[in-house]
Amino acid sequence: MSKVIVIAHRGASGERPEHTLASYQLAIDQGADYIEPDLVMTKDGVLIARHENEIGGTTDVAQHPEFASRRRVQFIDGETMDGWFTEDFTLSELKTLRARERLPELRPANRQFDGRFTVPTFDEIMQLILSANRSTGRRIGVYPETKHPAHFAAIGLPLELALLDALRRYDHAREGSPVFIQSFDPNNLKQLRKMTRLPLVQLLEHEVGDSKETATYADAIGIAKALATPEAVRAAHAAGISVHVWTFRAENEFLPAQFKRGSAPADHGDLAGEIRAFLERGIDGFFADFPSIGVKTRDAYISGVQELHQPATATVLPGNTVQGR
């Protein structure tokens, strides 16, 4: 249990607009073990952090008349997407945009930060991590996701080599580096397996599938909460792979009934209680929008487990009577 990791989902995205340096910095300050950038590519081949390559919902691009003509419709990974796409912009153009809160109705406090932060590059994220590690003496890791890798490969902007090259530049490509690379695309992970020995994570949303098969190319599964049954966790561990669960959020909108508090979707419920329930299933890590709650809950739970299994302390009492703790 001492190795259960807290992964800051898009940074401290419950308290700052997601995938901004401010969000990542807050997650680091709150004690997260890993920060998680979703990576997409610009027109000129630079890795940047956005949840999707469509940026209409997470930036102010719609307020830029000079980019109005770039709005279009694409069919990507089985889904029709209408908006503005990172692959149609150079990095210098994207740097004129500002980030916006993606869930303004559920996270109204985050709207105060709209327009204050730029879209970060992966290089900037790695520089932030290295600076934090130097100043704190910690070993904060990075947990990047390759977004739509087949789509980007098809348009001549493959993600894989760019990601590994960046990790090499920051001395994070060697085996044992604090890095997990995640993807929903098994073909992408199988390709990466031939290129690196860094840990790979197969993301799963609808079914766990055969953990033994997954173990042939991945080191962990990153699964939706609904899939993280005790049986699934045991099966993954039996196959030799770790289990990381997503995503833990404090708002009632995202919590099961027993952990809701009040009726308003934006109100915060008992996130710590939900996290504890999954820790009891033996998971190896979890993604949290509120890393501070995740870290405190994880630490308290581990302390309780260690206390429970601590050997009794012998105490010598008067009369040489020995009494267990």
Disulfide bonds with the S-S distance in Angstrom:
none
